[in-house]
């Protein structure tokens, strides 16, 4: 995706949050370009002073990209259960990162590429994902997978079980 389209999506996410806070009016956005209409998985990550402040997304490509960004920006700012809703003061210093995902593919633990792949682990009804950016904080593969299992409510070493489902994807982040 070219830089102009990336900038437009970031501005859209920013405007979505700002309008909910009453800081700005919601602009009349035009997303006629085919790239914006394509169903894509996407995450919106919010940080304040380099600390995670919200991160919500959809892994599967079930919404047009523009709609996924709108929904996930709102959810990351106001509905991430790990955090209180964003305040007007925080909004002034918030950093927004958008990750547009490839379609997840069935994989194996041995095929997971540290620093490159986002990973989804599933065991029955439990599951979780980490975006590839998480490798920057947890660069040891075993520690990454242990943490992902715990995030999904599984035993820390569930990734070693034969019954675990593994999916990988990549992202374009901006």
Secondary structure, DSSP 8 states (H G I E B T S, - for coil): --HHHHHHHHHHHHHHHHHHHTSS--------SHHHHSB-EEEEEEEETTEEEEEEEESS--SBHHHHHHHHHHHHHHT-TTS----HHHHTTEEEEEEEE---EE--GGG--TTT-EEEEEETTEEEEE-GGGGGT--SHHHHHHHHHHHTTS-TTGGGSTT-EEEEE-EEE-
